[in-house]
């Protein structure tokens, strides 16, 4: 769990930097930043599925919902000097969810299997 938490922390940081660059830079294209956001979506989708498989159903399903909400919220990000739409503000919800999930993953202790 801690390794997935460490990867999630890096993915969150890169996502935040990508979002900041897209919304504040005055460049015309952001292929690297969008690639980072897509990669983050793939990582957190895989993490959500693995949590469901491991019977952490609430965490897994909530993660999948958060990825979907992130896709909707970040589909049309505002660029430099453009105001965000109300839908863009929904993007804070998945960021907050994955920040909390990352803390949980980093703090989780692996339970020994009995059998």
C-alpha angles and dihedrals in degrees: 000000000000093000090054088048091053092049090047090053091054091045091051092050093049090046092052091049091048092050091048092050094048094049099041107030119087096218118125099227134035108187095151094047094049090046088055091051092049090048090050090052091051092048095049092044090053090046091051092050092048091051091052090049089051089052096252086127099163093051093043098047092042089052092052090049090048091052090052091049090048091053091052094044097046099037092101108024117187115246128217113325094359118123117240119245120239088254090059089061089062086071090080090068097065091040090055092044093052092044089056093043090051091053089049092050092049092049097042119111118218109240118223113244114244121209 
